[in-house]
Amino acid sequence: MERHNERGIAMVVALFMVLITSVVGTTLMTVARTETQSTQNYRMTSQARYGAESAIHRAANYLLNT
């Protein structure tokens, strides 16, 4: 049995694997970027909250001690 009709299958499989690898890589990069932005937003929110609480405590101490 001759396999002349399967000559280009290796190239098709290789291109398909490159496509899958590219999609997985792009997805991982997107997830990593999203996680980084989420962490940065959480840090900024925490800093703003602690700054506001500090200002409230400082104002309360000023009002109570003067």
GUMI-494080 format. One line per field, with one value per residue: x negated, y, z negated of N, C-alpha, C in turn; residue in one letter. Coordinates in Angstrom, 3 decimals, padded with zeros to 6 digits. Atoms other than C-alpha are relative to their C-alpha. Example, Ala and Ser with C-alpha at 12.3 -4.5 7.8 and 13.67 -1.06 7.14 Angstrom:
REM residues 2
n_X = c(-000.890|000.820) $
n_Y = c(-001.190|-001.190) $
n_Z = c(000.000|000.060) $
ca_X = c(-012.300|-013.670) $
ca_Y = c(-004.500|-001.060) $
ca_Z = c(-007.800|-007.140) $
c_X = c(-000.900|000.770) $
c_Y = c(001.200|001.090) $
c_Z = c(000.000|-000.730) $
res = c(A|S) $
***
This chain:
REM residues 66
n_X = c(-000.840|000.800|-000.558|000.251|-000.984|000.331|001.297|000.036|-000.601|000.973|-000.005|-001.279|000.090|000.957|-000.654|-001.027|000.681|000.470|-001.184|-000.397|001.014|-000.173|-001.209|000.278|000.925|-000.715|-000.908|000.791|000.451|-001.157|-000.316|001.058|-000.182|-001.200|000.330|000.861|-000.842|-000.877|000.817|000.309|-001.223|-000.199|000.996|-000.380|-001.201|000.425|000.725|-000.962|-000.790|000.824|000.253|-001.220|-000.156|001.028|-000.425|-001.115|000.558|000.782|-000.954|-000.649|000.978|000.172|-001.185|-000.102|001.135|000.164) $
n_Y = c(-001.174|-001.222|-001.116|-001.245|-001.015|-000.512|-000.684|-001.307|000.050|-000.441|-001.454|-000.419|000.264|-000.955|-001.308|000.076|-000.043|-001.372|-000.784|000.311|-000.570|-001.454|-000.332|000.233|-001.043|-001.269|000.083|-000.119|-001.384|-000.813|000.300|-000.581|-001.451|-000.278|000.220|-001.107|-001.179|000.230|-000.181|-001.420|-000.675|000.328|-000.746|-001.413|-000.114|000.155|-001.206|-001.088|000.231|-000.227|-001.443|-000.648|000.337|-000.731|-001.393|-000.069|000.140|-001.207|-001.079|000.270|-000.304|-001.467|-000.590|000.403|-000.475|-001.459) $
n_Z = c(000.000|-000.107|000.765|-000.717|000.366|001.316|-000.084|000.659|001.333|001.010|000.013|000.582|001.435|000.556|000.037|001.033|001.296|000.178|000.311|001.376|000.884|-000.018|000.749|001.421|000.434|000.070|001.142|001.226|000.123|000.378|001.394|000.831|000.008|000.773|001.410|000.422|000.146|001.153|001.197|000.116|000.443|001.411|000.778|000.009|000.838|001.398|000.389|000.139|001.206|001.183|000.064|000.481|001.416|000.728|000.075|000.955|001.352|000.298|000.256|001.269|001.051|000.052|000.622|001.403|000.794|-000.018) $
ca_X = c(000.000|-001.543|-001.097|-001.403|001.694|000.098|-002.919|-001.922|-000.521|-003.745|-003.677|000.001|-000.620|-003.657|-001.677|001.170|-001.247|-002.790|000.699|001.576|-001.707|-001.141|002.378|001.233|-001.669|000.555|003.081|000.404|-000.963|002.513|003.193|-000.169|000.486|003.979|002.660|-000.010|002.553|004.879|002.094|001.138|004.765|005.027|001.811|002.991|006.381|004.712|002.376|005.278|007.307|004.444|003.639|007.248|007.429|004.168|005.533|008.719|006.719|004.417|007.369|009.084|005.903|005.493|009.078|008.886|005.508|005.952) $
ca_Y = c(000.000|003.305|006.490|009.191|010.946|011.595|013.605|016.966|015.770|016.464|020.107|020.443|018.858|021.109|024.242|023.128|022.590|026.034|027.532|025.757|026.829|030.429|030.467|028.977|031.446|034.420|033.254|032.872|036.345|037.846|036.078|037.206|040.823|040.723|039.303|042.010|044.754|043.213|043.105|046.708|047.838|046.019|047.649|051.121|050.562|049.398|052.395|054.801|053.193|053.186|056.792|057.828|055.963|057.583|061.035|060.330|059.177|062.172|064.567|062.851|063.069|066.743|067.523|065.582|066.963|070.663) $
ca_Z = c(000.000|001.063|-000.947|001.687|000.436|-003.000|-001.798|-003.304|-006.620|-008.559|-007.540|-008.465|-011.872|-012.476|-011.590|-013.831|-016.733|-016.185|-016.238|-019.489|-021.083|-020.022|-021.436|-024.749|-024.985|-024.247|-026.817|-029.478|-028.744|-029.029|-032.328|-033.728|-032.729|-034.230|-037.499|-037.658|-037.119|-039.701|-042.277|-041.539|-041.922|-045.247|-046.475|-045.474|-047.135|-050.342|-050.389|-049.865|-052.636|-055.125|-054.234|-054.808|-058.124|-059.199|-058.391|-060.364|-063.395|-063.168|-062.969|-065.882|-067.984|-067.077|-068.061|-071.312|-072.428|-071.634) $
c_X = c(-000.885|000.709|-000.300|000.969|-000.263|-001.299|-000.044|000.526|-000.968|-000.018|001.296|-000.030|-000.946|000.622|001.096|-000.620|-000.547|001.167|000.437|-000.981|000.129|001.220|-000.232|-000.943|000.674|000.955|-000.753|-000.505|001.141|000.370|-001.040|000.156|001.217|-000.258|-000.868|000.816|000.928|-000.759|-000.331|001.227|000.278|-000.967|000.374|001.230|-000.362|-000.729|000.949|000.820|-000.807|-000.351|001.200|000.228|-001.015|000.397|001.149|-000.520|-000.788|000.921|000.696|-000.949|-000.212|001.183|000.111|-001.099|-000.207|001.224) $
c_Y = c(001.237|001.148|001.327|001.100|000.612|000.809|001.299|000.009|000.478|001.521|000.532|-000.191|000.999|001.385|000.042|000.085|001.397|000.905|-000.223|000.614|001.514|000.428|-000.176|001.074|001.347|000.020|000.153|001.416|000.913|-000.219|000.632|001.510|000.380|-000.163|001.134|001.264|-000.128|000.218|001.470|000.776|-000.268|000.785|001.464|000.229|-000.096|001.243|001.169|-000.152|000.283|001.478|000.747|-000.292|000.746|001.462|000.171|-000.093|001.236|001.169|-000.211|000.303|001.502|000.654|-000.350|000.592|001.494|000.699) $
c_Z = c(000.000|-000.712|000.683|-000.408|-001.383|000.004|-000.794|-001.420|-001.076|-000.097|-000.624|-001.510|-000.661|-000.093|-001.069|-001.394|-000.290|-000.367|-001.440|-000.993|-000.070|-000.805|-001.500|-000.540|-000.143|-001.189|-001.314|-000.213|-000.449|-001.464|-000.930|-000.105|-000.839|-001.494|-000.537|-000.215|-001.206|-001.308|-000.217|-000.465|-001.473|-000.880|-000.104|-000.877|-001.470|-000.481|-000.201|-001.277|-001.250|-000.148|-000.546|-001.482|-000.862|-000.166|-000.994|-001.428|-000.399|-000.313|-001.328|-001.167|-000.145|-000.713|-001.485|-000.891|000.062|-000.504) $
res = c(M|E|R|H|N|E|R|G|I|A|M|V|V|A|L|F|M|V|L|I|T|S|V|V|G|T|T|L|M|T|V|A|R|T|E|T|Q|S|T|Q|N|Y|R|M|T|S|Q|A|R|Y|G|A|E|S|A|I|H|R|A|A|N|Y|L|L|N|T) $
***
